[in-house]
Amino acid sequence: MIRLPAAAAALPPATHGEGPTWDAERQELLWVDITAGQVRRATVAADGALTEVAVHEVGGTVGVVVPAAGGGWLLGAGPGVTHLTADGEPRVLVELPGEGGSAESGGTRMNDGGCDRAGRFFVGSMAFDERAGAGALYRVDLDGTVSTVLDGLTISNGTGWSPDDRTVYLADSGPGVVWASDYDLGTGTFGARRALLEFDGDDGVADGLTVDDEGCLWTALWSGGQVRRYSPDGELLAVVEVPTDNTSSCAFAGPARDLLVISTSQHGLTDAQRAQQPDAGRLFTAHPGVTGPAAFPYRGPLTGLRLA
């Protein structure tokens, strides 16, 4: 098994950093600060150096950002889906029934997600108080129809697809499971599923994830200070050590798509932990010797989304 260190990027930290995503058309790294309601963008040099180029204030909470083929970016934000235009203006496209409300009222918010190769957008949800069964996974189809794919989740998290598009991976951070499900790219439907990885919390729990070009799964371990690489059969192959507890997600980025970018968070850390982990909330990077795909863009409409 290989062990690698991660290095902190020289960018301002996020409060609750999540969801690094490589926008190949713009040649930019995207990520979000969930609780600050921000979408952040940076360029990536050939040597892996990151330079921030924009911060977009969306408001509320933002769980995930993906590029949109029609221009700008699609967000899982607040209780639904928002379009962030190329000039940085957020436009709410749909609010999902049963989602929303405040943390104080037991409300929910959008969390992680991603697009399949066809351009459908999948976005999950969770309760602010992380109560069991309050989360769901939604699909925005190419015709703008929004439907529920899975319900009864706790913290719907990282989503990724195998290189042949026949398997979709989904992390539920509540029970600490990464599910592997059969996938039909033609219809965007999930089939039979199995628990590929299970964590009891001692090493952290599976959070955001990505799949590399060799078909291996990289998952960030929340409260574990690591990103781990697993084979499609669940064999542990590599560990990237991150010097802060809350590793939240990861993606391959850069001109050669060989830079592993890892998001981290200050969320839930005590004052003492923050003092001990001064880089919490920063992006970290590593060169693991493999490449991964750019984000698939959303290819559906940017107006007229409707519930199924």
N, C-alpha and C positions, 0 to 999 in steps of 0.2 A: 504494500500500500504506500502511496506517495503522500507526503505532507509538505504543504507550501505555506509561506507567510503571505499575508495581505498587507499592502501599504496604504496609508491614508492619503486621499487626494487633497490637494491644497484648495479646497472650496469651503465656503461657510457651511456649518452643519445644519441639518434639518432638525425639527423637533421630533417628527415621526416620519422619517424617510422610508420610502417604499418604491417598488416597481420600476427599477431601471429597465429601459427599453431602447433598442437601437433603431432609429429612423433612418433607413438606408437612403431614401430619396434626398433627404436634407443633409445626410451625413452628420446627424446630431444624436446625442444621448438625451433621452427624456427620463425624468423621474418625478415623483410627487412628494410633497410634505402633507400628509393626510390632515393633521389637525390644524395646520396653518392655512389649508385651502389653496395650496400653491402647486402649479406645474412649473418645473424647472428644466432648462435646456442648456447643454454644453457641447462644445466640439471636443473631439478626441484626436490628439496628435499621433503620429506614427510611433512615437516612443511611449505612448500611453498617458501623456499629460492631459488633464482635463481643464478646459477654459469655459467658464459659465458665460452664456451669451444672452440669456433672458430669464426672467421670473414672471410668471403670469398669475395674477391674483384672481382666483375663481370664487372664493368665499365658501363658507360652510366647510365641508370635508370633501376631499378628493382621494379616491382609493386607487385609481388606475388611469393611465393615459396610453393611447395607441394612435399611430398616424392614421389619418383618413385620406383615402384616395381622392376624394372630392375636394380636398383642401383643409388645412388645419389639423385638428386632432379630436378624437372622440374620448370622452371621459366617463368613468363611473363615478358619479359625484352626488353627494347628499342622498336623496332617496330615489335616484334614477340615473338617466343618461343625459349628458350635456355635450354640445359641440363647442369646442374652443376654436374660434376662427383664426385664420392666419395672422390677423392683426391683434390677436389676444383678447377678443371679446367672447365671453361665455354666453351660450344660448341654451336654455333647458329644452330638451327634445321630448322627454317623457318622464313622468314620475310614476313609480310602480306601486300599485295597490298593496297596502300592508307594510310598506317601508316608510321610514321617516320618523319624525319626532325627535325629541331631545334625549340626551343622556339621562337627565333627571326623570324623564317620563317613561323610561324603559324603551326608548326608540331604537331604530336601526339605521345603518348607513351602508352605502356601497363599499366594497373592499376590492380585492384583487381580481384580475381577469386577463383576457387576451383574445386574439383573433386566430381562427383557423386559416389554412391556406386559401380557402375559397373567399375569405373576407368577412365571415360572420363574426360578430363580437359577442363574447361570453363574459359576463360580469357577475360576481358573487356578492353576497351581503352578509352582515353579522349584526348582532345587537351590541350597543355600546357597552353593556354589562357582560357581554360574552356568554349569555345564558344558552344552555343547550337547546338545539333544535330551532333557534330563531332565524337561522340563515337559509339562503336559497341560492341557486345558480340560475341565471337568466340568459337567454339567447336573443340577440338582435339579428334577424335574418336579412338576406339580401334584398327582400322586398319591403323592409321596414317593419315587419311584424315582430313584436316582442312577446316571448313566451317563457314559461317556467320550465326549466330542464330538470332540476332536482330541488326538492324541499327537505326540510328536516335536518339541514346542515347546522353546524354551530358557528364556525369561522371559515367561510368559503374562501380559500386562499389560492396559492399558485396554480396556474393552468398551463399545460404545454402538450405538444403533440410529437409523436415519434416521426422520424424522417419519412416513413412510408405512409403517414397519416392514418394508420390503422389502429393506433392506440392513443387515447387521450389520458393525461394525468391530471389529477385534481387533489390538492391538499385540503384537508379539513383540520385546522389547527386545534380545534376543541378536543377531539379524541386523539389527536396526534397521528393521523393516518394519511398516507398518500395512496389514493386509489388509482388503479390502472383499469381503464374501461375500453372495451372494443368501440371503435368509432367508424361511422359511415360518413365520409367526406361529402358524398352526394346529397345527403339529407341533413347533415349536422346533428345526427342523433347518437346518443350513448347506448351501448349495448351491455353485455355481461361485464361485471366488474370484479376485481379482486383487490385485496389489501396488499400492495406491493411493499410498503414500509410502514412500520408501527413504532412509535416512540412513547416511552412511559414518562417522559418529562425529566429524567435524570440527565439526559444529554441535550435537553431542549426539545422543542416540537417543530415539526415541519411547517415552514412558512412559504414564502415565494419560491418559485422554481423555474428552471429552464432546461431544455433538452439540447445537447450538443449535436454536431453533425455526424457523430458516430453512434447516435441513438442512446447515449448515456444521460442519466438524469442528475442534475445538480440541484440540491435543495438547501436553502438557508435554514438554520436551526435557531428559532427564536429562543432567547435566554441561554443558548448554547455556545455563542461565540464562534461558530463554524459555518462553513459551507461544505457539504459533502457530495462527492460524485459516486453514483451507484450505476451498476449495469442494469439492463432491462429486466434481469432476473433478481435484482435486489442485492447483488454483491457489492460491498463497499470497496471502492477503488482508490479514492483520494480524499484528502481532507485539506481544506484551506483554513488556516487559523486566523481569526479576526480578533484584535485586542479590545473588544467591547461585547457585552453580552447579547444585545438584541440585534442579531443579523436578521434582516427582514425579507430580502429577495436578492436575485442575481440575474445577470444577462450578459451575453457576449456583445462586445461593441468594438468600435474602431474601424479604420479602413480595411484591415484584414480580418476583422471579426474574431480576433484572437485574444482580446483583453476581457477577462472576467471582471465585471463591475458589480460590486456588492453594496447594497443599501443597508443602513443601520438606523437605529432609533434610540431616542432618549426616553420614550414612553414607558412609564411604570418604574423608572429607576428612582431610588431614594437619593437624597442629597449626598449622602456618603458614597453611593455607587457612582454618581455623576462626577464627584471629585476624583474617584479612583479611575474613571474611564473618561478622560477629557475629550476623546475623539468620538464619543457616542453621537450618532446622528450624521456623521460624515459618510461619504462614499469611500470605499476601499477598492483596490484593484490588485489583480494578480495575473500572471501569464502562465496558464496551466499546460500549455503545449497542445491544445486542441482548439478547434473553432466551433462557433455556433451560428445559427441563422439569425438574420435580422428579423425584426417584428413583421408579421404579416399585417398589411394595412386593412382597415375596415373599408369594405367596398359597397355598402348599402347606402340608402338615401340619407341626406342630412336635414331633411324636413319630413313631416308627415309620419313619424313613427306612431304605431298604433298597437294596442294590446290585442293579443290573439283571442 
